[in-house]
Structure formats: structure tokens, C-alpha cells
Amino acid sequence: MIYLQNFINGKWIGAESKESREILNPATGEVIAHAADGDVADAQAAIGAARKAFDSGDWSELAATDRAAYLYKIADKLEENAEEISRLETLDNGKPLRETQFDVADAVACFRYYAGMVSKPDGITYQVSDPMQAMVVREPVGVCGLIVPWNYPLLMAVWKIAPALAAGNTIVFKPSEITPVTAKWLFEIIEQVGVPAGVANMVMGPGKTVGNEIAESHDVDKVSFTGGTATGRNIMKAAAGNIKKISLELGGKSPNIIFADADFEAAVDYALFGIYAGAGQVCSAGSRLLVEDSIYDRFVEELADRAQKIRVGPGNDPETEMGPLVSREHMEKVLGYIEIGKEEGAKLLCGGRQLKENGLEKGYFVEPTIFVDTKPDMRIVREEIFGPVLVIQRFKDEADAVRLANDTDYGLAAGVFTNDGAKAMRVIKKIRAGITWINCYHPTYNEAPWGGYKQSGIGRGLGTYGYEEFTEVKQININLEVEPTGWFSN
């Protein structure tokens, strides 16, 4: 049994309330850990430690190369323990081991990327008409609250922690209360490499208490959140108290557009990957498939045939291609959306039920599901389901594809499949989305900005953009000819 505690001011401590919660394996429903169930008091203690550590300057004023050295050491430790961390991520989240192995490797690369960035030029000078040396520098924001979801427990944590620490901030990190296991490993590594006490703090517990306190606290200078759009709205309201900086990476209902001239086999393969990777529990999932009329019947038939052959099972089974949903509650939500789709009049082409055969009865497994004969105003077309549920829409031409693709409150991601390069660029430039792909779907790079348009969020993570989100911009003007201004006569 694994026991998980908060990490506050360099010490491992239980929740002040002494409460804990059970952490379940979504493939079996079995208890795999007991985690501290923090509340407001725990969040306040962590915020206080982070505030004191930042104001002392021990981290923010540390030489950039020294901060980078800590990040490199964290990356090395993650890499040394990659096999065990991947196993625990699969146990905790449910996704296949081949996915968690990729996530851990990407987390290692992310730490190294930001470690390499800290010592690079990041300011500018500019010419003015007066005898002044004018410049702009970037400085850390201060205390940063980092709140992550359960679908990428380790990787999403690193996407925020690495740039925040690299920029010189102190942090209060809240993992999802559903999947906190690998966060404990990450903070053990942070402790092992000697990051000063109070610089990196972790509080486990629910969003309505711990997360809300982070968002409301006037001692927190920035909050970076990844999760649902409804929660993002609440964070925006809570952050208004001290006008703290916010970064929000929220939901999506992303279109994947298949033109008739696309490479047929590649398009089918990526359409499956776009929605069923991570069991559809991916914010950028290609959950709306738009298929051109002339290939619609053939494409949908092939897609459904292959979807039904996806091997669903526990993530630690090497034969598994798609794992369970993260919790019983979430599974019931997804199954509820499937019933809504039927009631709305969409045709259930395949899937649509919980899998209970072959030893899966205790887990939270849902079949790869496809709906056709959908209409743009259906809830299953407009709302984020966050599961292995694909809705298909047909279009007649390029203009129709763009219209349908943009008919959404979201704007996180989009894909376009065509062998006409000019058409691909025309369409992708018209799609209101922040992350786009042509003739592929889902590749993610630490070097590239991550975020969306419209109700998919505010700001960007990753790349230089993600680093800048954790900095303030300061203008400095140095007088080169120091003498009285003569502005006043006496």
C-alpha cells in the first residue's frame, strides 16, 4: 500500500484534518493508495511557505545556471526511475504502459528543455530619442499556484512546474485528488536534489477547497490551471480578488477534417488515434470527425470496423491498446452522454456500453463508440464528453468543412487531412484553434505553444511562450547624462 502526504516547506506531512482518501486502480477498482485529503488550512500553510521562500530571494535571485542545474538533476532522477514511475502512472490513471512510458520520457525532456532555456537571452534593448539606455527584462511572477487534471498526472505537472521553477518562481502544486501517486514521486525527487525548502510545495485535496484557496489567496501571484471550462470560469472569478495572472488550458471539441483526396489509410489510422488514444480522455482529442460526402460511406465503414477491433484492457497488459476511464464517476458520465446521443436521434454505429467480459467487470472500461447521423445542435456534438466517443459529421465542400469545424464554443485543436497542400493551408488558417495538424493528429512538442482560442482557455503553455507565462515584463531606463531637468523655474 502507498501512503501519500503533502509536501510543505520541505517536509512530508499529513492533512491538518487527519483526513485521507482512497486512490483506486481504474482497471480493477482496487485501492492502491491512501492520500492526504487536504483542505484550506493545508493550502494556506503551503502558500505561506512559498511566499516566504520567494520573498527571501533564495530561489528567485539564484543564478540562472544554478536553477538550471537543479532542473537537470530532476530530469536525470526521473529518467533513472522511468520504469517504476511509468508503472505507477498506469496503476493510478489506467492508460496503457506504452503511453505512460512516453509521458515519462516527455516529462524528462521538458525539464531539460526549460533548464536549457534559463540561461538564454531573454531581454531586449531599444533606441529612444533621449540620452537613455532603455531595456526590458523578465522577472519571476512570484508565488504560482499550479493545478493539474487527472488525464496526464505526471506530464501536466511537469509542463507547469518546469517553466515556473526555471523562471525563478516558488510554487504551490495541487495534483488531481483522483491521481496523485506519481506527483509524490516527483516531489520526492525535488527533495532529493536539494531544492530549497518552501520553493516547491504540494497539497493534495479537492479543487473546491484546496484549489479554490489557491485561486483566491492574495499571497498567490499567479494561478495556472488545466482542466474543465466550468472550473476555469470559477478560477477566473476567484482570481479577481488580487487581479492575479492566470493561465487556463480548458476543454475542447476538436474537429478532424477528412477530405476525399486524403491518404485513406493514414486518415483512418489517425482518426482512430485522435479519439481513442488515452481512451478519449484528452483535451485535444479529435472528438468530431468531419468527412467529405464522396468518401463518407467507405470511410465510416472502415473506421467502425477497425474501432471494434481495438483491444481494450488493463494498462499493464502489453496487448492492451486502450485502457479504462479514470473513475466510476467519470465512466457513468460518459455512458450518460451515450444515452443522450441515442435520445437525441443520433445513430449508434458501434460501441456504447461498459465492458464487463474477460475479467473487466470490476474496472471502468467503455467500448470505442461512434455516432453517425448527427446534427450540429446535438449535445454530443457540442459538449466535451472526454471519453472514447466519436461523433461524425459529413460535409460537402471546403467552405462547409470550415463552417462546421468552427461551429463550436471551443478552439483548442484541429486536424486536416488532404493531399492538396494549398487547400490544407487555406483550411487550417481559417480554423479558430490554437493547436493544429495537417495529415497527422496529436504530436506534441515541448518547443511549441500549447493552448486554444475561445472557451478553450487563456495563455499558452510549453515553448518560450510557456516560460514567458511565468514571468513579468519590466521596463528599465538608465539616464546617461545625469543633470537637473530644468523643468521648474525655481
C-alpha positions in Angstrom: 0.0 0.0 0.0 1.2 3.5 -0.9 0.7 6.4 1.6 0.8 9.9 0.2 1.4 13.1 2.1 1.5 16.8 1.4 5.0 18.3 0.9 5.1 21.7 2.6 8.2 23.8 3.4 10.4 20.8 2.7 8.6 18.4 5.0 6.2 15.5 4.4 3.1 15.9 6.5 -0.5 14.6 6.5 -3.6 16.8 6.2 -4.2 19.0 9.2 -7.6 17.5 9.5 -6.1 14.0 9.6 -8.4 13.0 6.8 -7.4 10.8 3.9 -8.9 9.4 0.8 -8.6 6.1 -1.1 -7.0 6.1 -4.5 -8.3 3.4 -6.8 -6.9 1.4 -9.7 -9.4 2.2 -12.5 -8.7 -1.2 -14.2 -9.8 -3.1 -11.1 -11.5 -0.8 -8.7 -8.9 -1.9 -6.0 -7.4 0.5 -3.5 -3.8 1.2 -4.4 -3.0 4.2 -2.1 -4.2 6.4 0.7 -3.7 10.1 0.1 -3.8 13.0 2.5 -7.1 14.9 1.9 -6.0 18.4 2.4 -8.3 21.5 2.8 -8.0 25.2 3.2 -5.6 25.1 6.2 -3.1 22.9 4.3 -3.3 25.2 1.3 -2.7 28.2 3.4 0.4 26.6 5.0 1.8 25.8 1.6 1.1 29.3 0.3 2.7 30.8 3.3 5.9 28.7 2.8 6.0 29.6 -0.9 5.5 33.3 -0.1 8.3 33.3 2.5 10.7 31.4 0.1 10.0 33.8 -2.7 10.4 37.0 -0.7 13.7 35.7 0.7 15.1 35.7 -2.8 16.9 32.4 -2.2 15.4 30.9 -5.4 14.4 33.9 -7.5 17.8 35.6 -7.1 19.8 32.3 -7.5 22.0 32.4 -10.6 20.1 31.1 -13.6 22.7 28.4 -14.2 22.3 27.2 -10.7 18.5 26.9 -11.1 19.1 25.1 -14.4 21.4 22.6 -12.6 18.6 21.7 -10.2 16.3 21.1 -13.2 18.8 18.9 -14.9 19.2 16.8 -11.8 15.4 16.4 -11.5 15.4 15.2 -15.2 18.2 12.7 -14.5 16.4 11.3 -11.5 13.1 11.0 -13.4 15.0 9.1 -16.2 16.7 6.8 -13.7 13.3 5.8 -12.2 11.3 5.9 -15.5 10.3 2.3 -15.4 8.8 2.4 -11.9 7.2 5.8 -12.4 5.6 4.6 -15.7 4.2 1.5 -13.9 2.7 3.7 -11.1 1.2 6.1 -13.6 -0.5 3.1 -15.3 -1.7 1.8 -12.0 -3.0 5.2 -11.0 -4.5 6.5 -14.2 -5.2 3.3 -16.2 -3.7 4.2 -19.5 -1.5 1.6 -21.3 2.1 1.3 -20.2 3.3 2.3 -23.7 1.5 5.6 -23.2 2.8 6.3 -19.7 6.4 5.4 -20.8 6.1 8.1 -23.4 4.7 10.5 -20.9 7.6 10.0 -18.5 10.2 10.4 -21.3 8.4 13.6 -22.4 8.5 14.9 -18.8 12.3 14.3 -18.7 12.7 16.2 -21.9 10.5 19.0 -20.6 12.7 19.6 -17.6 15.8 19.6 -19.8 14.2 22.0 -22.2 13.5 24.6 -19.6 16.8 24.0 -17.9 18.4 24.9 -21.2 16.3 28.0 -21.6 17.0 29.8 -18.3 20.5 31.0 -19.3 19.5 32.1 -22.8 19.0 35.8 -23.7 15.5 36.9 -22.6 15.7 40.7 -22.6 15.8 43.5 -25.2 17.2 47.0 -25.5 15.6 49.7 -27.6 16.6 53.1 -29.0 14.9 56.2 -27.7 15.4 59.9 -28.5 16.8 60.9 -25.1 20.3 60.1 -23.8 19.0 56.9 -22.1 19.9 53.3 -22.1 16.5 51.7 -22.3 15.8 48.0 -21.8 13.2 45.4 -21.0 13.9 42.4 -18.6 11.9 39.5 -17.5 11.5 38.7 -13.8 9.6 35.9 -12.0 5.9 36.5 -11.2 6.2 35.3 -7.6 4.1 32.6 -5.9 2.5 30.4 -8.5 -0.4 28.1 -7.9 -0.4 25.1 -10.3 -3.5 22.9 -10.6 -3.5 19.9 -13.0 -6.0 17.3 -14.1 -6.1 13.5 -13.9 -5.6 12.6 -17.5 -1.8 13.3 -17.6 -0.9 13.3 -13.9 2.9 13.5 -14.3 3.3 15.2 -17.6 0.8 18.0 -17.0 2.6 18.6 -13.6 5.9 18.9 -15.3 4.6 21.2 -18.1 3.8 23.7 -15.3 6.5 23.0 -12.7 9.5 23.1 -15.0 8.9 26.6 -16.5 7.7 28.0 -13.2 10.8 26.9 -11.3 13.1 27.8 -14.3 11.8 31.4 -14.3 12.6 31.8 -10.5 9.1 31.4 -9.0 8.0 29.4 -6.0 5.1 27.1 -6.4 2.1 25.5 -4.7 1.1 22.5 -6.7 -2.2 20.6 -6.5 -2.5 17.3 -8.2 -5.9 15.8 -9.1 -7.3 14.2 -6.0 -8.0 11.1 -8.2 -4.5 10.5 -9.5 -1.8 11.9 -7.0 0.5 8.9 -7.0 3.3 10.0 -9.4 3.2 13.5 -8.1 4.5 12.1 -4.8 7.4 10.6 -6.7 8.2 13.8 -8.5 8.3 15.8 -5.2 10.5 13.1 -3.6 12.9 13.8 -6.5 12.6 17.5 -5.9 13.5 17.0 -2.3 16.4 14.6 -3.1 18.1 17.0 -5.5 18.1 19.7 -2.7 15.6 22.3 -4.0 15.4 24.8 -1.0 12.5 24.3 1.4 9.4 26.3 0.6 10.3 26.7 -3.1 8.2 23.7 -4.3 5.1 22.7 -2.2 2.4 20.2 -2.9 -1.1 20.0 -1.3 -3.4 17.1 -2.1 -7.1 17.5 -1.9 -10.2 18.6 -3.8 -10.5 21.6 -6.0 -13.4 23.1 -4.2 -11.3 23.6 -1.1 -7.5 23.4 -1.9 -7.9 24.6 -5.5 -10.2 27.4 -4.6 -7.9 28.7 -1.8 -5.0 28.8 -4.2 -7.1 30.8 -6.7 -8.5 33.2 -4.1 -5.4 33.8 -1.9 -3.9 37.3 -2.2 -0.5 35.7 -1.4 -0.6 33.9 -4.7 0.5 36.0 -7.7 -0.5 33.6 -10.5 -2.6 30.5 -11.0 -2.1 28.1 -13.9 -4.9 25.6 -14.3 -5.6 22.8 -16.8 -9.0 21.2 -16.7 -12.7 21.7 -17.4 -14.1 25.0 -18.7 -16.6 25.4 -15.9 -13.8 25.2 -13.3 -11.8 27.6 -15.4 -14.6 30.2 -15.1 -14.7 29.7 -11.3 -10.9 30.3 -11.1 -11.2 33.4 -13.2 -13.7 34.8 -10.7 -11.7 33.7 -7.7 -8.5 35.3 -9.1 -10.2 38.6 -9.5 -9.6 39.4 -5.8 -6.0 40.5 -6.3 -6.1 40.6 -10.1 -3.6 37.7 -10.2 -2.2 36.5 -13.5 -4.0 33.4 -14.9 -3.2 30.7 -17.5 -6.1 28.4 -18.3 -5.9 25.4 -20.6 -9.5 24.2 -20.8 -11.8 22.0 -22.8 -12.2 21.2 -26.4 -14.5 19.7 -29.0 -11.9 19.5 -31.7 -12.7 18.8 -35.4 -10.7 16.4 -37.5 -11.4 17.1 -41.2 -11.0 14.3 -43.8 -11.1 15.4 -47.4 -11.8 13.0 -50.2 -8.2 13.3 -51.6 -6.6 12.4 -48.3 -4.4 9.3 -48.0 -7.2 7.0 -47.0 -5.4 4.5 -44.7 -3.4 7.2 -42.9 -6.6 9.3 -42.4 -8.4 6.3 -40.9 -5.5 5.4 -38.7 -5.1 9.0 -37.3 -8.9 9.3 -36.9 -8.8 6.3 -34.5 -5.7 7.6 -32.8 -7.2 11.1 -32.5 -10.1 10.0 -30.4 -9.1 6.6 -28.8 -5.6 7.4 -27.5 -5.9 7.9 -23.8 -9.5 6.5 -24.1 -10.5 9.9 -25.4 -9.6 11.5 -22.1 -7.5 14.1 -23.8 -8.4 17.8 -24.1 -7.2 18.0 -27.7 -8.9 14.7 -28.8 -10.3 14.7 -32.3 -13.8 14.0 -31.0 -15.6 15.5 -34.0 -14.8 13.8 -37.3 -15.8 15.7 -40.4 -15.8 13.5 -43.5 -16.4 14.7 -47.1 -19.5 13.3 -48.8 -17.9 11.4 -51.6 -15.9 9.1 -49.3 -18.2 9.2 -46.3 -19.8 5.7 -46.5 -16.5 3.9 -47.3 -14.6 5.8 -44.6 -17.1 5.3 -41.9 -17.4 1.6 -42.6 -13.7 1.1 -42.4 -13.4 3.3 -39.3 -16.1 1.4 -37.4 -14.6 -2.0 -38.4 -11.2 -1.0 -37.0 -12.7 0.6 -33.9 -14.4 -2.6 -32.9 -11.0 -4.4 -33.1 -9.2 -2.1 -30.6 -8.0 -4.2 -27.7 -9.4 -2.8 -24.5 -8.0 -3.9 -21.2 -5.8 -3.1 -18.2 -2.9 -0.8 -18.9 -0.3 -3.2 -17.6 -1.3 -5.8 -20.2 1.1 -5.5 -23.1 -1.7 -6.4 -25.5 -3.9 -3.5 -24.4 -4.4 -0.7 -26.9 -7.0 1.3 -24.9 -7.3 1.4 -21.1 -10.2 2.2 -18.7 -11.7 5.5 -17.9 -10.2 7.1 -14.8 -13.1 6.5 -12.3 -16.5 5.1 -11.9 -18.0 8.6 -11.7 -16.4 9.6 -15.0 -17.4 6.4 -16.6 -21.0 7.0 -15.7 -20.8 10.5 -17.1 -19.5 9.2 -20.4 -22.2 6.4 -20.5 -24.7 9.1 -19.7 -23.6 11.1 -22.8 -24.0 8.0 -24.9 -27.6 7.7 -23.8 -28.2 11.4 -24.5 -26.9 10.8 -28.1 -29.4 8.0 -28.6 -32.2 10.1 -27.2 -31.2 13.0 -29.5 -31.6 10.8 -32.5 -28.0 10.1 -33.4 -27.3 6.6 -34.7 -25.0 4.5 -32.6 -22.8 2.8 -35.1 -20.7 0.8 -32.7 -19.8 0.5 -29.1 -21.8 2.4 -26.5 -21.6 0.1 -23.4 -19.4 -0.7 -20.4 -17.2 -3.7 -21.0 -17.6 -6.4 -18.3 -16.4 -9.5 -20.1 -13.0 -11.3 -19.8 -12.2 -10.1 -16.3 -13.0 -6.4 -16.9 -16.2 -6.3 -14.7 -14.5 -4.5 -11.8 -12.9 -1.8 -14.0 -14.2 1.3 -15.7 -14.0 0.2 -19.3 -16.1 1.6 -22.1 -16.2 0.4 -25.7 -14.8 2.6 -28.5 -18.0 4.3 -29.6 -19.1 6.0 -32.8 -22.2 8.1 -33.5 -23.3 9.0 -37.1 -26.4 10.9 -38.4 -25.6 13.7 -36.0 -26.8 17.3 -36.1 -24.8 20.4 -35.1 -27.1 21.3 -32.3 -26.9 17.9 -30.5 -25.3 17.9 -27.1 -23.0 15.0 -28.1 -21.7 17.3 -30.9 -21.4 20.5 -28.9 -20.3 19.3 -25.4 -17.0 17.8 -24.3 -17.6 14.1 -23.4 -14.0 13.3 -22.6 -14.2 9.7 -23.4 -13.9 7.2 -26.3 -16.9 8.6 -28.1 -16.6 9.9 -31.6 -19.3 11.9 -33.4 -19.1 12.1 -37.2 -20.4 14.9 -39.4 -20.4 14.9 -43.2 -19.6 18.0 -45.3 -19.9 18.8 -49.0 -17.1 21.1 -49.8 -14.2 23.2 -48.3 -16.4 26.1 -47.1 -18.9 23.7 -45.5 -16.0 21.9 -43.7 -14.7 25.2 -42.3 -18.2 26.3 -41.2 -18.8 23.0 -39.3 -15.4 23.0 -37.8 -15.7 26.5 -36.3 -19.3 25.9 -35.1 -18.2 25.3 -31.5 -17.6 27.2 -28.3 -14.1 25.7 -28.1 -11.0 26.3 -30.1 -8.2 24.0 -28.8 -7.2 21.8 -31.6 -8.0 20.7 -35.2 -6.7 18.4 -37.9 -6.9 18.5 -41.7 -6.2 15.5 -44.0 -5.7 16.2 -47.7 -3.0 15.7 -50.3 -3.6 19.2 -51.7 -1.1 21.3 -49.8 -2.7 24.6 -50.8 -6.1 23.5 -49.6 -4.6 22.2 -46.4 -3.1 25.6 -45.6 -6.3 27.5 -46.6 -8.4 25.5 -44.3 -6.0 25.3 -41.3 -5.6 29.1 -41.4 -9.4 29.5 -41.2 -9.9 27.2 -38.3 -10.2 29.0 -35.0 -8.0 26.7 -32.9 -4.6 27.1 -31.2 -3.1 23.6 -31.9 -3.4 22.2 -35.5 -2.1 19.4 -37.6 -2.0 18.6 -41.3 -2.1 14.9 -42.2 -1.4 13.8 -38.6 -3.1 14.2 -35.2 -1.8 14.5 -31.6 2.0 15.1 -31.9 3.1 17.3 -29.0 6.4 19.1 -28.6 7.9 20.9 -25.7 9.2 23.5 -28.1 5.7 24.5 -29.4 3.0 26.6 -27.7 0.0 24.7 -26.2 -3.4 26.4 -25.8 -6.5 27.4 -27.5 -9.0 30.0 -28.8 -12.4 30.9 -27.4 -13.5 28.9 -24.4 -10.5 26.6 -24.6 -8.5 28.9 -22.4 -6.2 31.9 -21.9 -2.5 31.9 -22.5 -0.1 29.3 -23.8 2.0 26.6 -22.2 5.2 25.0 -23.4 7.9 26.5 -25.6 9.1 30.0 -25.0 5.5 31.1 -24.6 5.1 28.8 -21.6 8.2 30.2 -19.9 7.0 33.8 -20.5 3.7 33.0 -18.8 5.6 32.7 -15.6 7.4 36.0 -15.9 6.7 39.7 -15.5 8.0 42.2 -18.0 9.9 45.2 -16.5 11.0 48.3 -18.3 14.3 49.9 -17.1 15.5 53.3 -18.3 19.0 54.5 -17.3 19.9 58.2 -17.7 23.3 58.6 -19.4 23.5 62.3 -18.8 22.7 63.0 -15.2 21.8 66.7 -14.6 18.8 68.7 -13.4 15.8 68.7 -15.8 15.2 72.5 -15.6 11.5 71.7 -15.6 10.8 74.1 -12.8 12.0 77.7 -12.8 12.9 77.9 -9.0 
